[in-house]
Amino acid sequence: MVQTRPVGQRLAVGSQAGDNYVRARPKGPGHRLKLLTPYCLTGPALAVIVAVTLAPAAYGVWLSFTNWQFLTSTSPHFQGLDAYRAIFSSPAFWSAFGHTWFWTIGTVIIEVGVGLPLALLLSKPTKVSGLMTSLLLLPWVTPFVVVSYSWLYLLGTGGPVHSVLQAFGIVGQASPLASPTLALPVLTVISGWKGLPFMTVAILAARRGIDENLYEAAAIDGAARSQRFRLITLPLLRNVMIVMSVVLGVLAFYSFDLVWILTQGGPGTSSTISGVLIYQQFFLNGAPGQAAAMGVSLFVILLVVSGLLLTLTRVNRREV
């Protein structure tokens, strides 16, 4: 009678034999080449990232400790925290910093406030939902320069949008972009309109990923439509909205082209945001040291705020 070992013992013996075989295999040049192949394939891409991103960033950090002025020196020299002291004592920096937060928060509020109901509306399968989703992407894929000059025409004196606003008595003869009180709010609305498609598509994708059985079970239990939205839809979409708010908020925080083309930070400094101020410090005032110090300071502040929001996302994920 043939004696057989238990299954667990046979697997253990087989595993041990396989390990011995792996350890016994010779590791020649071919094996080393196989280990180095992934690094060789990703090496050029990593080199480009270092050359294009990390190296300029490191140079910018070093430049922020120089307080270099084109009019007083031909090359940067290390001067410690002089550039940081100069910008933190400048009213223009804090004014632009406040405008930037107004612009960023307003942009995100518009994107979430309009994008959420729009995504829920497009999540219903209809004959035109696919077409409307495609058309919705037009503002996002259109270059900022084209969008800026289009709105410059629409809001200019005698432009279509200006004429409608004037007919309702909201603005006067001058363009709202020429008003110290209206310029920044109008720019914020345009910025929110530009980023709205990206937020809507992200929420739409997340909404379509929710199991419909959850809604059916809630309806059977007697939950109203508002309760289903509050207890099912909103909690399951919350993390997506937070992450997308961080992404689009960062893009808005570092914006430059839209404001520069439409108002160049005016009238006066009423719409000057940090990106415009950094450009003015570097190219118009000839102070690259202070411009770099502004960029580094804003990066650190934005990094802290983004980290807090992403931490909130992880907490919410554990709760869900």
Buried (B, 14 or more C-beta within 10 A) or exposed (E): EEEEEEEEEEEEEEEEEEEEEEEEEEEEEEEEEEEEEEEEEEEEEEEEEEEEEEEEEEEBBEBBBBBBBEEEEEEBEEEEEBBBEBBEEBEEBEBBBEBBBBBBBBBBEBBBEBBBEBBBEBBEEEEEBEEEBEEBEEBBEEEBEEBBEEBBEBBBEEBEBBEEBBEEEEBEEBBBBBBEEBBBBBBBBBBBBBBBBBBBBBBBEBBEEBEEEBBEEBEEEEBEEEEBBEEBBEEBBBBBBBBBBBBBBBBBBBBBBBBBBBBEBBBEBBBBBBBBBBBBBBEEBBBBBBBBBBBBBBBEBBEEBBEEBBEBBEEEEEEE
